[in-house]
């Protein structure tokens, strides 16, 4: 009986690790590529920030029923960039067909200095 319990426990642990390894991120689709290009155009090319080095950030947002972007968070070490992105993107309309309303999207952004 004791061996049966340990075998079941080992089997459950091994199955959970196999399924967690197979759960990878989705590859970008045509819709997310279009959404990314529209967000980049909203942000603009000339960001009025003074940065010492190249930085990266991750923007978490969703599209509501009115096709407006709702920015949840901007994960970056640059505080000015966080507020800049929120003011540039929050409640701006996007014209991308096929976006899932209410789904949270995450978009990595790299900030290059010139």
C-alpha positions in Angstrom: 0.0 0.0 0.0 2.9 2.3 0.9 4.6 1.6 -2.4 1.4 2.3 -4.3 1.1 5.7 -2.8 4.7 6.6 -3.6 4.3 5.4 -7.2 1.2 7.5 -7.6 2.9 10.5 -6.1 5.9 10.1 -8.4 3.7 9.7 -11.4 1.7 12.8 -10.5 4.9 14.9 -10.1 6.4 13.7 -13.3 3.2 14.3 -15.3 2.9 17.9 -13.9 6.5 18.7 -14.9 6.0 17.3 -18.4 2.8 19.4 -18.9 4.5 22.6 -17.5 7.4 22.2 -19.9 5.1 21.9 -22.9 3.2 25.1 -21.9 5.3 27.6 -23.8 4.4 31.1 -25.0 2.4 31.5 -28.2 4.2 32.5 -31.3 3.3 36.0 -32.6 0.4 35.9 -35.0 -0.5 38.4 -37.7 -2.9 40.2 -35.4 -0.3 40.7 -32.7 2.2 41.9 -35.2 -0.3 44.4 -36.5 -1.1 45.5 -33.0 2.6 45.8 -32.2 3.2 48.0 -35.2 0.3 50.2 -34.4 1.5 50.6 -30.7 5.0 51.5 -31.9 3.5 54.2 -34.2 1.5 55.6 -31.2 4.6 55.7 -29.1 6.6 57.4 -31.8 10.3 57.3 -32.7 11.5 60.3 -30.8 11.1 59.6 -27.1 11.9 62.8 -25.1 13.9 61.0 -22.4 17.5 61.2 -21.4 18.8 57.7 -20.9 22.4 56.6 -20.0 22.2 53.2 -21.7 19.9 51.0 -23.7 17.0 49.7 -21.7 14.2 47.3 -22.1 10.6 47.2 -20.8 7.5 45.0 -20.9 4.1 46.6 -21.4 1.0 44.7 -20.2 -2.2 46.0 -21.7 -5.6 44.9 -23.0 -8.0 46.1 -25.7 -11.5 47.0 -24.4 -14.8 46.8 -26.2 -14.3 50.3 -27.7 -10.9 49.2 -29.2 -9.0 51.3 -26.7 -5.8 50.3 -25.1 -5.8 49.9 -21.4 -2.2 49.9 -20.0 -1.9 47.8 -16.8 1.8 48.0 -16.1 5.1 49.0 -17.7 8.0 46.9 -16.2 11.1 49.1 -16.7 13.9 50.4 -14.5 13.3 53.9 -16.0 10.4 55.6 -14.1 10.1 58.4 -16.7 9.6 55.8 -19.4 6.8 54.1 -17.4 4.8 57.3 -17.1 5.6 58.3 -20.7 4.2 55.0 -22.1 1.1 55.2 -19.9 0.3 58.8 -21.1 1.0 57.9 -24.8 -1.0 54.6 -24.9 -3.7 54.7 -22.3 -7.2 54.9 -23.8 -5.9 55.4 -27.4 -7.9 53.7 -30.1 -6.4 51.0 -32.3 -7.7 49.8 -35.6 -6.7 46.1 -35.6 -9.3 43.6 -36.6 -9.4 40.3 -34.7 -8.0 41.4 -31.3 -9.6 39.5 -28.4 -11.4 42.0 -26.2 -10.4 41.6 -22.5 -7.3 39.5 -23.2 -4.1 40.7 -21.6 -1.3 41.2 -24.0 2.4 41.6 -23.1 4.7 43.4 -25.4 8.5 43.7 -24.9 10.0 47.1 -25.9 13.7 47.9 -26.3 14.7 51.5 -25.9 17.9 52.4 -27.8 19.8 55.6 -27.1 21.3 57.6 -29.9 
